């Protein structure tokens, strides 16, 4: 529970630093990108510290490219 409190306080600190800058910026796209990346990153950190297994992105890429790799190696034999 203490870890989640620390994560929440870190989020608040980041928001206190970034909100004044985001108010000055007129670009809605930059604001949307910031908030979406901020939300996703805080969600991933919260899940990681709650014990949920977060898959490695490299494993997903390897899974997607494995058939192509097998095909290329079969051509080389």
mmJSON file of the N, C-alpha and C atoms, coordinates in Angstrom:
{"data_MODEL":{"atom_site":{
"group_PDB":["ATOM","ATOM","ATOM","ATOM","ATOM","ATOM","ATOM","ATOM","ATOM","ATOM","ATOM","ATOM","ATOM","ATOM","ATOM","ATOM","ATOM","ATOM","ATOM","ATOM","ATOM","ATOM","ATOM","ATOM","ATOM","ATOM","ATOM","ATOM","ATOM","ATOM","ATOM","ATOM","ATOM","ATOM","ATOM","ATOM","ATOM","ATOM","ATOM","ATOM","ATOM","ATOM","ATOM","ATOM","ATOM","ATOM","ATOM","ATOM","ATOM","ATOM","ATOM","ATOM","ATOM","ATOM","ATOM","ATOM","ATOM","ATOM","ATOM","ATOM","ATOM","ATOM","ATOM","ATOM","ATOM","ATOM","ATOM","ATOM","ATOM","ATOM","ATOM","ATOM","ATOM","ATOM","ATOM","ATOM","ATOM","ATOM","ATOM","ATOM","ATOM","ATOM","ATOM","ATOM","ATOM","ATOM","ATOM","ATOM","ATOM","ATOM","ATOM","ATOM","ATOM","ATOM","ATOM","ATOM","ATOM","ATOM","ATOM","ATOM","ATOM","ATOM","ATOM","ATOM","ATOM","ATOM","ATOM","ATOM","ATOM","ATOM","ATOM","ATOM","ATOM","ATOM","ATOM","ATOM","ATOM","ATOM","ATOM","ATOM","ATOM","ATOM","ATOM","ATOM","ATOM","ATOM","ATOM","ATOM","ATOM","ATOM","ATOM","ATOM","ATOM","ATOM","ATOM","ATOM","ATOM","ATOM","ATOM","ATOM","ATOM","ATOM","ATOM","ATOM","ATOM","ATOM","ATOM","ATOM","ATOM","ATOM","ATOM","ATOM","ATOM","ATOM","ATOM","ATOM","ATOM","ATOM","ATOM","ATOM","ATOM","ATOM","ATOM","ATOM","ATOM","ATOM","ATOM","ATOM","ATOM","ATOM","ATOM","ATOM","ATOM","ATOM","ATOM","ATOM","ATOM","ATOM","ATOM","ATOM","ATOM","ATOM","ATOM","ATOM","ATOM","ATOM","ATOM","ATOM","ATOM","ATOM","ATOM","ATOM","ATOM","ATOM","ATOM","ATOM","ATOM","ATOM","ATOM","ATOM","ATOM","ATOM","ATOM","ATOM","ATOM","ATOM","ATOM","ATOM","ATOM","ATOM","ATOM","ATOM","ATOM","ATOM","ATOM","ATOM","ATOM","ATOM","ATOM","ATOM","ATOM","ATOM","ATOM","ATOM","ATOM","ATOM","ATOM","ATOM","ATOM","ATOM","ATOM"],
"id":[1,2,3,4,5,6,7,8,9,10,11,12,13,14,15,16,17,18,19,20,21,22,23,24,25,26,27,28,29,30,31,32,33,34,35,36,37,38,39,40,41,42,43,44,45,46,47,48,49,50,51,52,53,54,55,56,57,58,59,60,61,62,63,64,65,66,67,68,69,70,71,72,73,74,75,76,77,78,79,80,81,82,83,84,85,86,87,88,89,90,91,92,93,94,95,96,97,98,99,100,101,102,103,104,105,106,107,108,109,110,111,112,113,114,115,116,117,118,119,120,121,122,123,124,125,126,127,128,129,130,131,132,133,134,135,136,137,138,139,140,141,142,143,144,145,146,147,148,149,150,151,152,153,154,155,156,157,158,159,160,161,162,163,164,165,166,167,168,169,170,171,172,173,174,175,176,177,178,179,180,181,182,183,184,185,186,187,188,189,190,191,192,193,194,195,196,197,198,199,200,201,202,203,204,205,206,207,208,209,210,211,212,213,214,215,216,217,218,219,220,221,222,223,224,225,226,227,228,229,230,231],
"type_symbol":["N","C","C","N","C","C","N","C","C","N","C","C","N","C","C","N","C","C","N","C","C","N","C","C","N","C","C","N","C","C","N","C","C","N","C","C","N","C","C","N","C","C","N","C","C","N","C","C","N","C","C","N","C","C","N","C","C","N","C","C","N","C","C","N","C","C","N","C","C","N","C","C","N","C","C","N","C","C","N","C","C","N","C","C","N","C","C","N","C","C","N","C","C","N","C","C","N","C","C","N","C","C","N","C","C","N","C","C","N","C","C","N","C","C","N","C","C","N","C","C","N","C","C","N","C","C","N","C","C","N","C","C","N","C","C","N","C","C","N","C","C","N","C","C","N","C","C","N","C","C","N","C","C","N","C","C","N","C","C","N","C","C","N","C","C","N","C","C","N","C","C","N","C","C","N","C","C","N","C","C","N","C","C","N","C","C","N","C","C","N","C","C","N","C","C","N","C","C","N","C","C","N","C","C","N","C","C","N","C","C","N","C","C","N","C","C","N","C","C","N","C","C","N","C","C","N","C","C","N","C","C"],
"label_atom_id":["N","CA","C","N","CA","C","N","CA","C","N","CA","C","N","CA","C","N","CA","C","N","CA","C","N","CA","C","N","CA","C","N","CA","C","N","CA","C","N","CA","C","N","CA","C","N","CA","C","N","CA","C","N","CA","C","N","CA","C","N","CA","C","N","CA","C","N","CA","C","N","CA","C","N","CA","C","N","CA","C","N","CA","C","N","CA","C","N","CA","C","N","CA","C","N","CA","C","N","CA","C","N","CA","C","N","CA","C","N","CA","C","N","CA","C","N","CA","C","N","CA","C","N","CA","C","N","CA","C","N","CA","C","N","CA","C","N","CA","C","N","CA","C","N","CA","C","N","CA","C","N","CA","C","N","CA","C","N","CA","C","N","CA","C","N","CA","C","N","CA","C","N","CA","C","N","CA","C","N","CA","C","N","CA","C","N","CA","C","N","CA","C","N","CA","C","N","CA","C","N","CA","C","N","CA","C","N","CA","C","N","CA","C","N","CA","C","N","CA","C","N","CA","C","N","CA","C","N","CA","C","N","CA","C","N","CA","C","N","CA","C","N","CA","C","N","CA","C","N","CA","C","N","CA","C","N","CA","C","N","CA","C","N","CA","C","N","CA","C"],
"label_alt_id":[null,null,null,null,null,null,null,null,null,null,null,null,null,null,null,null,null,null,null,null,null,null,null,null,null,null,null,null,null,null,null,null,null,null,null,null,null,null,null,null,null,null,null,null,null,null,null,null,null,null,null,null,null,null,null,null,null,null,null,null,null,null,null,null,null,null,null,null,null,null,null,null,null,null,null,null,null,null,null,null,null,null,null,null,null,null,null,null,null,null,null,null,null,null,null,null,null,null,null,null,null,null,null,null,null,null,null,null,null,null,null,null,null,null,null,null,null,null,null,null,null,null,null,null,null,null,null,null,null,null,null,null,null,null,null,null,null,null,null,null,null,null,null,null,null,null,null,null,null,null,null,null,null,null,null,null,null,null,null,null,null,null,null,null,null,null,null,null,null,null,null,null,null,null,null,null,null,null,null,null,null,null,null,null,null,null,null,null,null,null,null,null,null,null,null,null,null,null,null,null,null,null,null,null,null,null,null,null,null,null,null,null,null,null,null,null,null,null,null,null,null,null,null,null,null,null,null,null,null,null,null],
"label_comp_id":["UNK","UNK","UNK","UNK","UNK","UNK","UNK","UNK","UNK","UNK","UNK","UNK","UNK","UNK","UNK","UNK","UNK","UNK","UNK","UNK","UNK","UNK","UNK","UNK","UNK","UNK","UNK","UNK","UNK","UNK","UNK","UNK","UNK","UNK","UNK","UNK","UNK","UNK","UNK","UNK","UNK","UNK","UNK","UNK","UNK","UNK","UNK","UNK","UNK","UNK","UNK","UNK","UNK","UNK","UNK","UNK","UNK","UNK","UNK","UNK","UNK","UNK","UNK","UNK","UNK","UNK","UNK","UNK","UNK","UNK","UNK","UNK","UNK","UNK","UNK","UNK","UNK","UNK","UNK","UNK","UNK","UNK","UNK","UNK","UNK","UNK","UNK","UNK","UNK","UNK","UNK","UNK","UNK","UNK","UNK","UNK","UNK","UNK","UNK","UNK","UNK","UNK","UNK","UNK","UNK","UNK","UNK","UNK","UNK","UNK","UNK","UNK","UNK","UNK","UNK","UNK","UNK","UNK","UNK","UNK","UNK","UNK","UNK","UNK","UNK","UNK","UNK","UNK","UNK","UNK","UNK","UNK","UNK","UNK","UNK","UNK","UNK","UNK","UNK","UNK","UNK","UNK","UNK","UNK","UNK","UNK","UNK","UNK","UNK","UNK","UNK","UNK","UNK","UNK","UNK","UNK","UNK","UNK","UNK","UNK","UNK","UNK","UNK","UNK","UNK","UNK","UNK","UNK","UNK","UNK","UNK","UNK","UNK","UNK","UNK","UNK","UNK","UNK","UNK","UNK","UNK","UNK","UNK","UNK","UNK","UNK","UNK","UNK","UNK","UNK","UNK","UNK","UNK","UNK","UNK","UNK","UNK","UNK","UNK","UNK","UNK","UNK","UNK","UNK","UNK","UNK","UNK","UNK","UNK","UNK","UNK","UNK","UNK","UNK","UNK","UNK","UNK","UNK","UNK","UNK","UNK","UNK","UNK","UNK","UNK","UNK","UNK","UNK","UNK","UNK","UNK"],
"label_asym_id":["A","A","A","A","A","A","A","A","A","A","A","A","A","A","A","A","A","A","A","A","A","A","A","A","A","A","A","A","A","A","A","A","A","A","A","A","A","A","A","A","A","A","A","A","A","A","A","A","A","A","A","A","A","A","A","A","A","A","A","A","A","A","A","A","A","A","A","A","A","A","A","A","A","A","A","A","A","A","A","A","A","A","A","A","A","A","A","A","A","A","A","A","A","A","A","A","A","A","A","A","A","A","A","A","A","A","A","A","A","A","A","A","A","A","A","A","A","A","A","A","A","A","A","A","A","A","A","A","A","A","A","A","A","A","A","A","A","A","A","A","A","A","A","A","A","A","A","A","A","A","A","A","A","A","A","A","A","A","A","A","A","A","A","A","A","A","A","A","A","A","A","A","A","A","A","A","A","A","A","A","A","A","A","A","A","A","A","A","A","A","A","A","A","A","A","A","A","A","A","A","A","A","A","A","A","A","A","A","A","A","A","A","A","A","A","A","A","A","A","A","A","A","A","A","A","A","A","A","A","A","A"],
"label_entity_id":["1","1","1","1","1","1","1","1","1","1","1","1","1","1","1","1","1","1","1","1","1","1","1","1","1","1","1","1","1","1","1","1","1","1","1","1","1","1","1","1","1","1","1","1","1","1","1","1","1","1","1","1","1","1","1","1","1","1","1","1","1","1","1","1","1","1","1","1","1","1","1","1","1","1","1","1","1","1","1","1","1","1","1","1","1","1","1","1","1","1","1","1","1","1","1","1","1","1","1","1","1","1","1","1","1","1","1","1","1","1","1","1","1","1","1","1","1","1","1","1","1","1","1","1","1","1","1","1","1","1","1","1","1","1","1","1","1","1","1","1","1","1","1","1","1","1","1","1","1","1","1","1","1","1","1","1","1","1","1","1","1","1","1","1","1","1","1","1","1","1","1","1","1","1","1","1","1","1","1","1","1","1","1","1","1","1","1","1","1","1","1","1","1","1","1","1","1","1","1","1","1","1","1","1","1","1","1","1","1","1","1","1","1","1","1","1","1","1","1","1","1","1","1","1","1","1","1","1","1","1","1"],
"label_seq_id":[1,1,1,2,2,2,3,3,3,4,4,4,5,5,5,6,6,6,7,7,7,8,8,8,9,9,9,10,10,10,11,11,11,12,12,12,13,13,13,14,14,14,15,15,15,16,16,16,17,17,17,18,18,18,19,19,19,20,20,20,21,21,21,22,22,22,23,23,23,24,24,24,25,25,25,26,26,26,27,27,27,28,28,28,29,29,29,30,30,30,31,31,31,32,32,32,33,33,33,34,34,34,35,35,35,36,36,36,37,37,37,38,38,38,39,39,39,40,40,40,41,41,41,42,42,42,43,43,43,44,44,44,45,45,45,46,46,46,47,47,47,48,48,48,49,49,49,50,50,50,51,51,51,52,52,52,53,53,53,54,54,54,55,55,55,56,56,56,57,57,57,58,58,58,59,59,59,60,60,60,61,61,61,62,62,62,63,63,63,64,64,64,65,65,65,66,66,66,67,67,67,68,68,68,69,69,69,70,70,70,71,71,71,72,72,72,73,73,73,74,74,74,75,75,75,76,76,76,77,77,77],
"pdbx_PDB_ins_code":[null,null,null,null,null,null,null,null,null,null,null,null,null,null,null,null,null,null,null,null,null,null,null,null,null,null,null,null,null,null,null,null,null,null,null,null,null,null,null,null,null,null,null,null,null,null,null,null,null,null,null,null,null,null,null,null,null,null,null,null,null,null,null,null,null,null,null,null,null,null,null,null,null,null,null,null,null,null,null,null,null,null,null,null,null,null,null,null,null,null,null,null,null,null,null,null,null,null,null,null,null,null,null,null,null,null,null,null,null,null,null,null,null,null,null,null,null,null,null,null,null,null,null,null,null,null,null,null,null,null,null,null,null,null,null,null,null,null,null,null,null,null,null,null,null,null,null,null,null,null,null,null,null,null,null,null,null,null,null,null,null,null,null,null,null,null,null,null,null,null,null,null,null,null,null,null,null,null,null,null,null,null,null,null,null,null,null,null,null,null,null,null,null,null,null,null,null,null,null,null,null,null,null,null,null,null,null,null,null,null,null,null,null,null,null,null,null,null,null,null,null,null,null,null,null,null,null,null,null,null,null],
"Cartn_x":[0.827,0.0,0.864,2.002,2.902,3.478,3.703,4.225,3.207,1.937,0.911,0.775,0.966,0.955,2.129,3.293,4.457,4.245,3.642,3.348,2.379,1.357,0.378,1.03,1.901,2.591,3.521,4.159,5.004,4.168,3.005,2.097,1.684,1.364,0.964,2.115,3.328,4.489,4.728,4.627,4.813,3.728,2.509,1.412,1.626,2.094,2.33,3.41,4.379,5.439,4.964,4.2,3.849,2.594,1.672,0.404,0.603,1.457,1.648,2.171,3.086,3.593,2.488,1.693,0.629,-0.452,-0.655,-1.625,-1.153,0.18,0.727,0.72,0.839,0.912,-0.472,-0.535,-1.822,-2.141,-1.168,-1.349,-2.139,-3.323,-4.133,-3.532,-2.861,-2.256,-1.156,-0.35,0.709,0.123,-0.96,-1.61,-2.169,-2.813,-3.367,-2.271,-1.175,-0.068,0.518,0.726,1.277,0.383,-0.908,-1.803,-1.991,-2.016,-2.163,-0.911,0.285,1.515,1.659,1.277,1.343,0.423,-0.792,-1.753,-1.276,-0.8,-0.329,0.877,1.804,2.996,2.641,1.754,1.364,0.581,-0.212,-0.927,0.055,1.068,2.056,2.84,3.24,3.979,3.114,1.86,0.963,0.757,0.58,0.405,1.672,2.816,4.087,4.286,4.017,4.223,3.103,2.0,0.953,1.154,2.202,2.537,2.044,1.465,0.976,2.168,2.218,3.296,3.108,4.055,4.025,4.915,4.365,5.189,6.219,7.321,8.386,7.996,8.097,7.743,8.596,9.83,10.696,10.154,9.484,8.884,7.756,6.977,5.901,6.44,7.509,8.122,8.708,9.369,9.93,8.82,7.71,6.574,6.035,5.94,5.408,6.37,7.659,8.643,9.15,8.782,9.248,8.88,7.651,7.339,8.193,8.417,9.234,10.679,11.178,12.54,12.663,11.673,11.699,11.68,10.901,10.832,12.189,12.826,14.125,15.176,15.167,16.135,15.875,14.595,14.301,14.803,14.833,15.371,16.89,17.552,19.005,19.51,18.676,19.106,19.258],
"Cartn_y":[-1.199,0.0,1.253,1.165,2.304,2.635,1.586,1.807,2.579,2.233,2.939,4.397,4.639,6.013,6.795,6.156,6.787,7.064,6.11,6.302,7.459,7.519,8.601,9.954,10.014,11.277,11.683,10.716,11.009,11.56,10.981,11.491,12.927,13.191,14.549,15.519,15.115,15.988,16.273,15.261,15.456,16.378,16.185,17.041,18.488,18.693,20.058,20.758,20.001,20.584,20.815,19.892,19.945,20.756,20.858,21.547,23.009,23.772,25.168,25.272,24.385,24.399,24.036,23.033,22.606,23.666,24.488,25.578,26.638,26.849,27.839,27.336,26.029,25.453,25.481,25.959,26.039,24.769,23.889,22.685,21.633,21.343,20.309,18.929,18.759,17.467,17.141,18.118,17.894,17.553,18.214,17.917,16.499,16.108,14.748,13.701,13.924,12.973,12.866,13.996,13.975,13.189,13.512,12.863,11.384,11.018,9.599,8.823,9.353,8.669,8.643,9.718,9.78,8.733,8.627,7.661,6.23,5.941,4.585,4.237,5.16,4.861,4.647,5.44,5.256,3.951,3.58,2.31,1.144,1.199,0.123,0.029,1.171,1.159,0.598,0.989,0.483,-1.022,-1.5,-2.939,-3.709,-3.158,-3.837,-3.999,-2.95,-3.029,-3.741,-4.022,-4.82,-6.306,-6.642,-8.054,-8.639,-7.848,-8.345,-8.515,-9.646,-9.93,-9.072,-8.182,-7.312,-7.951,-8.278,-8.922,-7.962,-8.534,-7.776,-7.501,-6.266,-5.985,-6.766,-7.073,-7.853,-9.252,-9.838,-11.157,-11.111,-10.04,-9.896,-9.728,-8.963,-8.773,-10.091,-10.825,-12.122,-13.087,-13.062,-13.922,-13.584,-12.296,-11.884,-12.19,-12.092,-12.282,-13.72,-14.602,-15.993,-16.71,-16.638,-17.327,-16.817,-15.531,-14.957,-15.439,-15.488,-15.971,-17.446,-18.263,-19.684,-19.847,-19.033,-19.093,-18.764,-17.7,-17.327,-18.398,-18.994,-20.052,-21.305,-21.562,-22.725,-22.507,-21.264,-20.969,-21.142,-20.908,-20.996,-22.433,-23.352,-24.762,-25.45],
"Cartn_z":[0.0,0.0,0.0,0.668,0.736,-0.645,-1.443,-2.797,-3.631,-3.523,-4.287,-3.848,-2.572,-2.09,-2.681,-2.736,-3.35,-4.825,-5.536,-6.963,-7.138,-6.296,-6.377,-6.115,-5.109,-4.807,-5.943,-6.565,-7.722,-8.876,-9.102,-10.146,-9.852,-8.616,-8.23,-8.459,-8.097,-8.283,-9.768,-10.599,-12.041,-12.582,-12.146,-12.607,-12.175,-10.949,-10.476,-11.298,-11.787,-12.6,-14.032,-14.574,-15.996,-16.309,-15.402,-15.702,-16.068,-15.383,-15.821,-17.26,-17.622,-19.003,-19.99,-19.639,-20.552,-20.699,-19.689,-19.803,-20.789,-20.844,-21.78,-23.218,-23.393,-24.737,-25.368,-26.593,-27.281,-28.075,-28.22,-29.02,-28.246,-28.724,-28.084,-28.312,-29.444,-29.747,-28.732,-28.377,-27.388,-26.025,-25.669,-24.393,-24.385,-25.476,-25.564,-25.491,-26.197,-26.187,-24.788,-24.132,-22.773,-21.834,-21.818,-20.87,-21.179,-22.456,-22.777,-22.376,-22.673,-22.263,-20.743,-20.087,-18.633,-18.011,-18.532,-18.001,-18.219,-19.42,-19.717,-18.848,-18.696,-17.893,-16.428,-15.887,-14.491,-14.309,-15.299,-15.236,-15.235,-16.099,-16.167,-14.855,-14.311,-13.038,-11.926,-11.876,-10.832,-10.961,-12.187,-12.39,-12.034,-12.402,-12.11,-10.608,-9.849,-8.41,-7.67,-8.349,-7.712,-7.977,-8.752,-8.948,-10.252,-11.111,-12.391,-13.334,-14.022,-14.972,-16.218,-16.469,-17.643,-18.709,-19.884,-20.907,-21.502,-21.932,-22.566,-24.027,-24.516,-25.913,-26.907,-26.534,-27.421,-27.669,-26.67,-26.844,-27.874,-27.872,-28.854,-30.261,-30.392,-31.712,-32.208,-31.326,-31.703,-32.119,-31.42,-31.763,-33.147,-33.464,-34.766,-35.913,-35.659,-36.722,-36.834,-35.933,-35.955,-37.245,-37.758,-39.019,-40.187,-40.245,-41.307,-41.181,-39.972,-39.732,-40.121,-39.751,-40.117,-41.636,-42.311,-43.765,-44.377,-43.901,-44.455,-44.192,-43.012,-42.724,-43.548,-43.87,-44.719,-46.143,-46.604,-47.931,-47.979,-46.852,-46.809,-46.672,-46.306,-46.152,-47.467],
"occupancy":[1.0,1.0,1.0,1.0,1.0,1.0,1.0,1.0,1.0,1.0,1.0,1.0,1.0,1.0,1.0,1.0,1.0,1.0,1.0,1.0,1.0,1.0,1.0,1.0,1.0,1.0,1.0,1.0,1.0,1.0,1.0,1.0,1.0,1.0,1.0,1.0,1.0,1.0,1.0,1.0,1.0,1.0,1.0,1.0,1.0,1.0,1.0,1.0,1.0,1.0,1.0,1.0,1.0,1.0,1.0,1.0,1.0,1.0,1.0,1.0,1.0,1.0,1.0,1.0,1.0,1.0,1.0,1.0,1.0,1.0,1.0,1.0,1.0,1.0,1.0,1.0,1.0,1.0,1.0,1.0,1.0,1.0,1.0,1.0,1.0,1.0,1.0,1.0,1.0,1.0,1.0,1.0,1.0,1.0,1.0,1.0,1.0,1.0,1.0,1.0,1.0,1.0,1.0,1.0,1.0,1.0,1.0,1.0,1.0,1.0,1.0,1.0,1.0,1.0,1.0,1.0,1.0,1.0,1.0,1.0,1.0,1.0,1.0,1.0,1.0,1.0,1.0,1.0,1.0,1.0,1.0,1.0,1.0,1.0,1.0,1.0,1.0,1.0,1.0,1.0,1.0,1.0,1.0,1.0,1.0,1.0,1.0,1.0,1.0,1.0,1.0,1.0,1.0,1.0,1.0,1.0,1.0,1.0,1.0,1.0,1.0,1.0,1.0,1.0,1.0,1.0,1.0,1.0,1.0,1.0,1.0,1.0,1.0,1.0,1.0,1.0,1.0,1.0,1.0,1.0,1.0,1.0,1.0,1.0,1.0,1.0,1.0,1.0,1.0,1.0,1.0,1.0,1.0,1.0,1.0,1.0,1.0,1.0,1.0,1.0,1.0,1.0,1.0,1.0,1.0,1.0,1.0,1.0,1.0,1.0,1.0,1.0,1.0,1.0,1.0,1.0,1.0,1.0,1.0,1.0,1.0,1.0,1.0,1.0,1.0,1.0,1.0,1.0,1.0,1.0,1.0],
"B_iso_or_equiv":[0.0,0.0,0.0,0.0,0.0,0.0,0.0,0.0,0.0,0.0,0.0,0.0,0.0,0.0,0.0,0.0,0.0,0.0,0.0,0.0,0.0,0.0,0.0,0.0,0.0,0.0,0.0,0.0,0.0,0.0,0.0,0.0,0.0,0.0,0.0,0.0,0.0,0.0,0.0,0.0,0.0,0.0,0.0,0.0,0.0,0.0,0.0,0.0,0.0,0.0,0.0,0.0,0.0,0.0,0.0,0.0,0.0,0.0,0.0,0.0,0.0,0.0,0.0,0.0,0.0,0.0,0.0,0.0,0.0,0.0,0.0,0.0,0.0,0.0,0.0,0.0,0.0,0.0,0.0,0.0,0.0,0.0,0.0,0.0,0.0,0.0,0.0,0.0,0.0,0.0,0.0,0.0,0.0,0.0,0.0,0.0,0.0,0.0,0.0,0.0,0.0,0.0,0.0,0.0,0.0,0.0,0.0,0.0,0.0,0.0,0.0,0.0,0.0,0.0,0.0,0.0,0.0,0.0,0.0,0.0,0.0,0.0,0.0,0.0,0.0,0.0,0.0,0.0,0.0,0.0,0.0,0.0,0.0,0.0,0.0,0.0,0.0,0.0,0.0,0.0,0.0,0.0,0.0,0.0,0.0,0.0,0.0,0.0,0.0,0.0,0.0,0.0,0.0,0.0,0.0,0.0,0.0,0.0,0.0,0.0,0.0,0.0,0.0,0.0,0.0,0.0,0.0,0.0,0.0,0.0,0.0,0.0,0.0,0.0,0.0,0.0,0.0,0.0,0.0,0.0,0.0,0.0,0.0,0.0,0.0,0.0,0.0,0.0,0.0,0.0,0.0,0.0,0.0,0.0,0.0,0.0,0.0,0.0,0.0,0.0,0.0,0.0,0.0,0.0,0.0,0.0,0.0,0.0,0.0,0.0,0.0,0.0,0.0,0.0,0.0,0.0,0.0,0.0,0.0,0.0,0.0,0.0,0.0,0.0,0.0,0.0,0.0,0.0,0.0,0.0,0.0],
"pdbx_formal_charge":[null,null,null,null,null,null,null,null,null,null,null,null,null,null,null,null,null,null,null,null,null,null,null,null,null,null,null,null,null,null,null,null,null,null,null,null,null,null,null,null,null,null,null,null,null,null,null,null,null,null,null,null,null,null,null,null,null,null,null,null,null,null,null,null,null,null,null,null,null,null,null,null,null,null,null,null,null,null,null,null,null,null,null,null,null,null,null,null,null,null,null,null,null,null,null,null,null,null,null,null,null,null,null,null,null,null,null,null,null,null,null,null,null,null,null,null,null,null,null,null,null,null,null,null,null,null,null,null,null,null,null,null,null,null,null,null,null,null,null,null,null,null,null,null,null,null,null,null,null,null,null,null,null,null,null,null,null,null,null,null,null,null,null,null,null,null,null,null,null,null,null,null,null,null,null,null,null,null,null,null,null,null,null,null,null,null,null,null,null,null,null,null,null,null,null,null,null,null,null,null,null,null,null,null,null,null,null,null,null,null,null,null,null,null,null,null,null,null,null,null,null,null,null,null,null,null,null,null,null,null,null],
"auth_seq_id":[1,1,1,2,2,2,3,3,3,4,4,4,5,5,5,6,6,6,7,7,7,8,8,8,9,9,9,10,10,10,11,11,11,12,12,12,13,13,13,14,14,14,15,15,15,16,16,16,17,17,17,18,18,18,19,19,19,20,20,20,21,21,21,22,22,22,23,23,23,24,24,24,25,25,25,26,26,26,27,27,27,28,28,28,29,29,29,30,30,30,31,31,31,32,32,32,33,33,33,34,34,34,35,35,35,36,36,36,37,37,37,38,38,38,39,39,39,40,40,40,41,41,41,42,42,42,43,43,43,44,44,44,45,45,45,46,46,46,47,47,47,48,48,48,49,49,49,50,50,50,51,51,51,52,52,52,53,53,53,54,54,54,55,55,55,56,56,56,57,57,57,58,58,58,59,59,59,60,60,60,61,61,61,62,62,62,63,63,63,64,64,64,65,65,65,66,66,66,67,67,67,68,68,68,69,69,69,70,70,70,71,71,71,72,72,72,73,73,73,74,74,74,75,75,75,76,76,76,77,77,77],
"auth_comp_id":["UNK","UNK","UNK","UNK","UNK","UNK","UNK","UNK","UNK","UNK","UNK","UNK","UNK","UNK","UNK","UNK","UNK","UNK","UNK","UNK","UNK","UNK","UNK","UNK","UNK","UNK","UNK","UNK","UNK","UNK","UNK","UNK","UNK","UNK","UNK","UNK","UNK","UNK","UNK","UNK","UNK","UNK","UNK","UNK","UNK","UNK","UNK","UNK","UNK","UNK","UNK","UNK","UNK","UNK","UNK","UNK","UNK","UNK","UNK","UNK","UNK","UNK","UNK","UNK","UNK","UNK","UNK","UNK","UNK","UNK","UNK","UNK","UNK","UNK","UNK","UNK","UNK","UNK","UNK","UNK","UNK","UNK","UNK","UNK","UNK","UNK","UNK","UNK","UNK","UNK","UNK","UNK","UNK","UNK","UNK","UNK","UNK","UNK","UNK","UNK","UNK","UNK","UNK","UNK","UNK","UNK","UNK","UNK","UNK","UNK","UNK","UNK","UNK","UNK","UNK","UNK","UNK","UNK","UNK","UNK","UNK","UNK","UNK","UNK","UNK","UNK","UNK","UNK","UNK","UNK","UNK","UNK","UNK","UNK","UNK","UNK","UNK","UNK","UNK","UNK","UNK","UNK","UNK","UNK","UNK","UNK","UNK","UNK","UNK","UNK","UNK","UNK","UNK","UNK","UNK","UNK","UNK","UNK","UNK","UNK","UNK","UNK","UNK","UNK","UNK","UNK","UNK","UNK","UNK","UNK","UNK","UNK","UNK","UNK","UNK","UNK","UNK","UNK","UNK","UNK","UNK","UNK","UNK","UNK","UNK","UNK","UNK","UNK","UNK","UNK","UNK","UNK","UNK","UNK","UNK","UNK","UNK","UNK","UNK","UNK","UNK","UNK","UNK","UNK","UNK","UNK","UNK","UNK","UNK","UNK","UNK","UNK","UNK","UNK","UNK","UNK","UNK","UNK","UNK","UNK","UNK","UNK","UNK","UNK","UNK","UNK","UNK","UNK","UNK","UNK","UNK"],
"auth_asym_id":["A","A","A","A","A","A","A","A","A","A","A","A","A","A","A","A","A","A","A","A","A","A","A","A","A","A","A","A","A","A","A","A","A","A","A","A","A","A","A","A","A","A","A","A","A","A","A","A","A","A","A","A","A","A","A","A","A","A","A","A","A","A","A","A","A","A","A","A","A","A","A","A","A","A","A","A","A","A","A","A","A","A","A","A","A","A","A","A","A","A","A","A","A","A","A","A","A","A","A","A","A","A","A","A","A","A","A","A","A","A","A","A","A","A","A","A","A","A","A","A","A","A","A","A","A","A","A","A","A","A","A","A","A","A","A","A","A","A","A","A","A","A","A","A","A","A","A","A","A","A","A","A","A","A","A","A","A","A","A","A","A","A","A","A","A","A","A","A","A","A","A","A","A","A","A","A","A","A","A","A","A","A","A","A","A","A","A","A","A","A","A","A","A","A","A","A","A","A","A","A","A","A","A","A","A","A","A","A","A","A","A","A","A","A","A","A","A","A","A","A","A","A","A","A","A","A","A","A","A","A","A"],
"auth_atom_id":["N","CA","C","N","CA","C","N","CA","C","N","CA","C","N","CA","C","N","CA","C","N","CA","C","N","CA","C","N","CA","C","N","CA","C","N","CA","C","N","CA","C","N","CA","C","N","CA","C","N","CA","C","N","CA","C","N","CA","C","N","CA","C","N","CA","C","N","CA","C","N","CA","C","N","CA","C","N","CA","C","N","CA","C","N","CA","C","N","CA","C","N","CA","C","N","CA","C","N","CA","C","N","CA","C","N","CA","C","N","CA","C","N","CA","C","N","CA","C","N","CA","C","N","CA","C","N","CA","C","N","CA","C","N","CA","C","N","CA","C","N","CA","C","N","CA","C","N","CA","C","N","CA","C","N","CA","C","N","CA","C","N","CA","C","N","CA","C","N","CA","C","N","CA","C","N","CA","C","N","CA","C","N","CA","C","N","CA","C","N","CA","C","N","CA","C","N","CA","C","N","CA","C","N","CA","C","N","CA","C","N","CA","C","N","CA","C","N","CA","C","N","CA","C","N","CA","C","N","CA","C","N","CA","C","N","CA","C","N","CA","C","N","CA","C","N","CA","C","N","CA","C","N","CA","C","N","CA","C","N","CA","C","N","CA","C","N","CA","C"],
"pdbx_PDB_model_num":[1,1,1,1,1,1,1,1,1,1,1,1,1,1,1,1,1,1,1,1,1,1,1,1,1,1,1,1,1,1,1,1,1,1,1,1,1,1,1,1,1,1,1,1,1,1,1,1,1,1,1,1,1,1,1,1,1,1,1,1,1,1,1,1,1,1,1,1,1,1,1,1,1,1,1,1,1,1,1,1,1,1,1,1,1,1,1,1,1,1,1,1,1,1,1,1,1,1,1,1,1,1,1,1,1,1,1,1,1,1,1,1,1,1,1,1,1,1,1,1,1,1,1,1,1,1,1,1,1,1,1,1,1,1,1,1,1,1,1,1,1,1,1,1,1,1,1,1,1,1,1,1,1,1,1,1,1,1,1,1,1,1,1,1,1,1,1,1,1,1,1,1,1,1,1,1,1,1,1,1,1,1,1,1,1,1,1,1,1,1,1,1,1,1,1,1,1,1,1,1,1,1,1,1,1,1,1,1,1,1,1,1,1,1,1,1,1,1,1,1,1,1,1,1,1,1,1,1,1,1,1]
}}}
